């Protein structure tokens, strides 16, 4: 398993023309929509977390 993983798609436009940015660790630039974004690992979820299949903001 690699230490770092690269994003495959831009989170804004969905295109694949991404390049590492000079802004710092985890920063990427999309040549299609001309946006820059940064990825950051926040941590692991607590043990015992149960996935109910519902999404946040889902008021059903």
NUTI-781664 format. One line per 8 residues: number of its first residue (from 1); their letters; for each residue x, y, z of N, C-alpha, C. Coordinates in steps of 0.2 Angstrom, whole numbers, m for minus. Layout:
BEGIN
NUM> a> X Y Z X Y Z X Y Z ~ ...
***
This chain:
BEGIN
1> xxxxxxxx> 4 m6 0 0 0 0 4 6 0 ~ 3 11 m4 7 17 m5 5 22 1 ~ 10 26 3 10 31 8 5 36 6 ~ 5 38 0 0 43 m2 m4 41 m8 ~ m10 44 m8 m14 42 m14 m16 48 m18 ~ m16 48 m24 m18 54 m28 m25 54 m30 ~ m29 60 m30 m36 60 m33 m36 58 m40 ~ m41 55 m42 m42 53 m49 m47 59 m53
9> xxxxxxxx> m51 62 m49 m56 67 m52 m56 73 m48 ~ m57 78 m51 m58 85 m48 m65 85 m44 ~ m65 87 m37 m71 87 m34 m76 92 m36 ~ m74 97 m40 m78 102 m42 m82 101 m49 ~ m77 98 m54 m80 97 m61 m80 90 m63 ~ m76 86 m59 m76 79 m61 m71 77 m66 ~ m67 81 m69 m63 80 m74 m56 77 m71 ~ m52 74 m75 m46 70 m73 m40 74 m74
17> xxxxxxxx> m40 80 m77 m33 84 m78 m31 87 m72 ~ m28 83 m67 m26 86 m61 m18 86 m61 ~ m15 91 m57 m8 91 m56 m7 93 m49 ~ m1 91 m46 1 93 m40 2 100 m40 ~ 0 104 m34 1 111 m34 7 112 m29 ~ 10 118 m30 15 120 m27 13 123 m20 ~ 7 123 m18 4 126 m12 6 122 m6 ~ 8 116 m7 9 112 m1 7 105 m2
25> xxxxxxxx> 8 101 4 6 94 4 m1 93 3 ~ m3 89 m2 m10 87 m3 m14 92 m7 ~ m10 97 m10 m13 102 m14 m13 100 m21 ~ m19 101 m25 m19 99 m32 m23 105 m36 ~ m21 105 m42 m24 110 m47 m28 106 m52 ~ m34 109 m54 m37 106 m60 m37 111 m66 ~ m34 108 m71 m33 112 m77 m39 113 m81 ~ m45 109 m80 m51 110 m83 m55 116 m81
33> xxxxxxxx> m56 116 m74 m60 121 m71 m56 127 m68 ~ m49 126 m68 m45 131 m65 m46 132 m58 ~ m47 127 m54 m48 127 m47 m42 124 m43 ~ m41 126 m37 m36 122 m33 m39 120 m27 ~ m37 114 m25 m40 111 m19 m35 107 m15 ~ m36 106 m8 m32 102 m4 m35 96 m1 ~ m32 91 m1 m35 85 2 m31 84 9 ~ m35 81 14 m32 80 21 m36 75 24
41> xxxxxxxx> m32 70 27 m34 64 30 m36 67 37 ~ m42 66 40 m44 68 46 m43 63 52 ~ m44 57 50 m43 51 55 m48 46 54 ~ m48 41 58 m52 35 58 m59 37 62 ~ m64 34 60 m70 34 64 m70 30 70 ~ m74 32 75 m74 28 81 m76 21 80 ~ m73 16 84 m75 9 84 m82 8 85 ~ m85 4 82 m92 2 83 m97 7 79
49> xxxxxxxx> m94 11 75 m99 15 71 m103 11 66 ~ m109 12 66 m114 7 62 m117 12 57 ~ m116 9 51 m118 13 45 m125 11 44 ~ m130 16 44 m137 14 43 m139 15 36 ~ m135 17 32 m137 18 25 m140 25 24 ~ m141 29 29 m143 36 28 m137 41 28 ~ m139 46 24 m134 52 23 m135 57 28 ~ m130 61 29 m131 68 33 m136 72 29
57> xxxx> m141 75 33 m146 79 30 m151 76 27 ~ m152 69 27 m157 65 25 m163 65 30 ~ m168 69 29 m173 69 34 m179 64 33 ~ m178 59 30 m183 54 28 m184 50 34
***
